[in-house]
Amino acid sequence: MLSVGDGHWLYVEEVGRRGGVPAIFLHGGPGSGAQHMHRRLFDPRRMHAFLFDQRGAGRSHPYLSLDANTTQKLIGDIEAIREHFGIDRWLVVGGSWGSTLAVAYAEAFPQHVAGMALRAIFLGTRAEVEWAFIEGPKLFRPDLYAQFVSLLPEHERDDPLRAYLRRLADPDPGVQAPAAYAWAAYERALSELAPASTALASPIGRSDRLPPTAILEGHYIRHGFFLDDGQLLREAHRLRGIPGVIVQGRYDLLCPPRAAFALSEAWESCRLQLIERAGHAITEPGVMDALTAAVAELAARY
């Protein structure tokens, strides 16, 4: 547990061997936390990897705290971890929101980034949010979108994104919890090419643990991810010379290939690898293997 100030303590773990190629993993969400499967991205014989739960997420404290929880604070936390362990330059690995944070960090501290392996590029723009939760589902999953909207009171259905964001921020658990569960189920269904279930309105048992990604995502979306719209692509020139690999599902509804292609065009030292027949999730066929291979490729060049 690493104290990073503002009352926040981060859960940080080391994977592999000290003296190996250093790398840091940035989880998605915001809010999903690092998962056991993410350790498998790093060869423990060759690498010294760091996995951590971002502010308010997973095993970090205080859980679900939105206080002093911004992109800039998370960038500072990554630097705090690097300095704590005495790392000079490391590989940065992340997907979805983790790719957003990785690019933002690398643009702020390019001198400390030896390479990046990224998945499912999201650049934190309002247009991407509108596509992911409204326009994309309306076009490709209209039945799912109709369910999502139908869970709102009729007078809130004209602007469902705004309505859900307002509900996710409501201090009343009777308002916040149903919105959080619906949002989480909706996003889960959109993350897979062939989801096992698209039911959003099924009865939900009592739980003391709200879906964390819904709460933290709502916070970041309401604040425009604490970035100027289009900032990361405009400042992609700061990535010049950093080797990178982008692994992108061809049929990713949440983070479609357009952003990955645009970033790869602006970041000339990066290679874009499209995975056919894959959606958004890291568990989609071929995605985990491709990202693991990308990490190994960059580690060999370290």
JOPEZI-V529082 format. One line per field, one symbol per residue. ss: DSSP state (H for helix, E for strand, L for the rest). Layout:
# JOPEZI-V529082
ss=???
This chain:
# JOPEZI-V529082
ss=LEEEELLEEELEEEEELLLLEEEEEELLLLLLLLLHHHHHHLLLLLEEEEEELLLLLLLLELLLLLLLLLHHHHHHHHHHHHHHHLLLLEEEEEEEHHHHHHHHHHHHLHHHEEEEEEEEELLLLHHHHHHHHHHHHHHHLHHHHHHHHHLLLHHHHHHHHHHHHHHHLLLLHHHHHHHHHHHHHHHHHHLLLLLLLLLLLLLLLLLLLLLHHHHHHHHHHHLHHHLLLLHHHHLHHHHLLLLEEEEEELLLLLLLHHHHHHHHHHLLLEEEEEELLLLLLLLLLLHHHHHHHHHHHHHHHL
